[in-house]
């Protein structure tokens, strides 16, 4: 299977999140995912959340990668993988936002929108990743179980427990 990988270095400034979204949107279009497709909007939201977490919670530069699996052509099945690597070795910690809280929903969104997500050590830091399957049949009646990979180990929610700070 052929995989196309593109990457962008992101500075430690929250303004970089907007630049990452614009860059990602242009790469999605280049891979055959239309700018107005729901898949594109989902991927842009996932990218926004992961890049925001990296730059806000670490204060360090990050690297955004997008990997396009499968045929890569318009309408062809495959998986889009988003990876954000940063210099912090602290694992992500999903939180639960209450009421009017303005923070704490990012990884909940990732869990709800991605088909799979997780994290793993990368160099002196870590990589947080998520995958979205494209070209899935429209008539799916039961959602497949979510799988979260925590530090290289697989766990299936709700048994996944994260205890360290997000960064």
C-alpha positions in Angstrom: 0.0 0.0 0.0 1.3 3.4 -0.9 1.3 6.1 1.8 1.8 9.8 1.3 3.2 11.7 4.2 3.4 15.5 4.5 4.6 17.5 7.5 4.7 21.0 8.9 6.9 22.5 11.7 4.7 24.5 14.1 6.1 27.2 16.3 5.3 27.4 20.0 2.8 30.3 19.5 -1.0 29.7 19.6 -1.3 31.8 16.4 0.4 28.9 14.7 -2.7 26.8 15.0 -4.5 28.9 12.3 -1.5 28.4 10.0 -1.6 24.7 10.6 -5.3 24.5 9.8 -4.8 26.5 6.5 -1.8 24.3 5.6 -3.7 21.1 6.4 -6.8 22.2 4.4 -4.6 22.7 1.3 -3.0 19.3 1.7 -6.4 17.6 2.1 -7.6 19.1 -1.1 -4.3 18.0 -2.8 -5.0 14.4 -1.6 -8.5 14.4 -3.1 -10.5 15.2 -0.1 -12.8 18.1 -1.0 -12.6 21.3 1.0 -16.4 21.1 1.7 -16.6 17.4 2.6 -17.5 16.5 6.1 -14.3 14.4 6.3 -12.2 17.5 5.7 -14.0 19.4 8.4 -13.5 16.6 10.9 -9.8 16.3 10.1 -9.3 20.1 10.4 -11.0 20.1 13.8 -8.8 17.1 14.9 -5.7 18.9 13.7 -6.7 22.1 15.5 -7.2 20.3 18.8 -4.0 18.3 18.6 -1.8 21.3 17.5 -3.4 23.5 20.1 -2.7 21.0 22.9 0.9 20.7 21.8 1.7 24.4 21.6 -0.4 25.6 24.6 0.6 22.8 27.0 4.3 22.5 26.2 5.3 25.9 25.0 7.6 24.1 22.6 7.6 23.7 18.8 5.8 20.8 17.3 5.6 18.8 14.1 2.3 18.2 12.4 2.2 15.2 10.1 -0.6 13.9 7.9 -0.4 10.4 6.3 -2.8 9.4 3.6 -3.2 5.6 3.2 -5.0 3.6 0.6 -5.4 4.5 -3.0 -5.3 8.2 -2.3 -7.6 9.0 -5.2 -10.9 10.8 -5.0 -13.5 8.6 -3.5 -11.1 5.8 -2.7 -11.0 4.1 0.7 -8.1 4.5 3.0 -7.1 6.0 6.3 -5.9 9.5 7.1 -3.6 9.6 10.1 -2.7 12.8 11.9 0.3 13.0 14.1 1.5 15.8 16.3 5.0 15.4 17.9 6.3 17.7 20.6 9.3 17.8 22.9 7.4 17.0 26.1 7.6 13.4 27.4 4.5 13.9 29.6 1.6 11.8 28.4 -1.8 13.4 27.5 -4.4 13.5 30.2 -8.0 13.7 29.0 -10.1 15.9 31.2 -13.8 16.4 31.5 -15.0 20.0 31.1 -17.9 21.1 33.2 -20.6 23.6 32.1 -19.0 26.8 31.0 -15.4 25.7 31.2 -13.4 27.0 28.3 -10.8 24.2 28.4 -10.8 20.5 28.8 -12.7 19.3 25.8 -9.9 18.7 23.3 -9.2 15.0 23.8 -12.9 14.3 24.3 -13.5 15.7 20.8 -10.6 13.6 19.4 -12.1 10.5 21.0 -15.5 11.3 19.6 -14.4 12.1 16.1 -11.5 9.9 15.4 -11.8 6.2 14.6 -8.7 5.5 16.7 -6.3 7.7 18.6 -3.4 7.3 21.0 0.1 8.4 21.9 3.6 7.0 22.0 7.1 8.2 22.9 9.0 9.8 20.1 12.6 10.8 20.6 12.8 12.8 23.9 9.1 13.7 23.6 5.9 12.1 22.4 3.6 11.8 19.4 -0.2 12.0 19.7 -2.0 10.6 16.8 -5.5 9.9 15.5 -6.9 8.1 12.5 -10.0 8.6 10.4 -11.1 6.0 7.9 -12.4 7.4 4.7 -14.6 5.7 2.1 -16.4 3.7 4.8 -19.8 2.3 3.8 -22.7 4.7 4.5 -25.0 2.0 5.8 -23.1 1.1 9.0 -25.6 0.3 11.7 -23.3 -0.2 14.6 -20.2 1.8 15.3 -16.9 -0.1 15.7 -15.4 0.0 19.2 -13.0 2.8 19.9 -9.4 1.7 20.5 -7.0 4.0 22.4 -3.3 3.3 22.4 -1.7 4.6 25.6 2.1 4.6 25.5 2.1 1.7 23.1 -0.4 -0.4 25.0 -4.0 -0.9 23.7 -7.0 -0.3 25.9 -10.6 0.0 25.0 -12.7 2.7 26.6 -14.1 3.0 29.2 -11.2 1.1 30.8 -8.6 3.6 29.7 -7.4 5.8 32.6 -4.9 8.6 32.1 -3.3 10.1 35.2 -0.6 12.5 34.1 -0.8 16.1 33.0 -1.6 16.9 29.4 1.5 18.1 27.5 
